[in-house]
Amino acid sequence: MSQASAITPEIEIPSIPVTQLAPWAAFVFLTAAIVLFFISADQGVVSIPSGTAIHEWVHDGRHLLGFPCH
């Protein structure tokens, strides 16, 4: 057995600066907050479009997350 086959290559993990990560983290957080608003709070009262269209689109998701809507 040769020693060359027993050597494993070094794996370098790249580091991501926080200044590059922060805008993406803020975007994901804001998007998640908006989605959670539409799933949890929308009963047709604060709906952006009139009626219950959004409520009907997210109806099953509301029950899956434990939000009552009936």
C-alpha positions in Angstrom: 0.0 0.0 0.0 1.4 3.4 -0.9 1.2 6.4 1.4 -0.2 8.6 -1.4 -3.6 6.7 -1.3 -3.9 7.1 2.5 -3.7 10.9 2.4 -7.1 12.6 2.5 -7.5 16.0 0.9 -8.1 19.1 3.1 -11.6 20.6 2.8 -11.8 24.3 3.3 -15.1 25.8 4.5 -15.7 29.2 3.1 -16.6 32.0 5.6 -19.5 34.3 4.8 -19.2 37.8 6.2 -22.1 39.0 8.3 -22.4 42.2 6.2 -23.2 40.0 3.1 -25.6 37.7 5.1 -27.6 40.4 6.9 -29.6 41.7 3.9 -30.7 38.2 2.9 -31.6 37.4 6.5 -33.7 40.5 6.7 -35.4 39.7 3.4 -36.2 36.1 4.5 -37.5 37.4 7.9 -39.8 40.0 6.2 -41.1 37.5 3.7 -41.9 35.0 6.4 -43.6 37.6 8.5 -45.8 38.6 5.6 -46.7 35.0 4.8 -47.5 34.4 8.5 -49.7 37.4 8.5 -51.7 36.2 5.6 -52.0 32.7 7.0 -52.8 33.7 10.6 -54.6 37.0 10.7 -56.5 37.2 7.4 -60.1 36.5 8.1 -61.4 38.9 5.4 -61.5 41.9 7.8 -57.9 43.1 7.1 -57.6 41.5 3.7 -55.9 43.6 1.1 -58.2 42.4 -1.7 -61.9 42.6 -0.7 -63.6 39.4 0.2 -62.2 36.1 1.5 -60.0 35.1 -1.4 -56.8 34.9 0.5 -58.5 33.2 3.4 -59.7 30.4 1.1 -56.2 30.1 -0.5 -54.5 29.5 2.8 -57.4 27.7 4.6 -55.6 24.3 4.8 -52.4 25.9 5.9 -54.2 27.7 8.7 -55.5 24.3 10.1 -52.1 22.7 9.6 -50.5 25.4 11.8 -53.2 25.2 14.4 -55.0 28.5 13.6 -58.8 28.3 14.0 -60.8 29.9 11.3 -64.4 28.7 11.7 
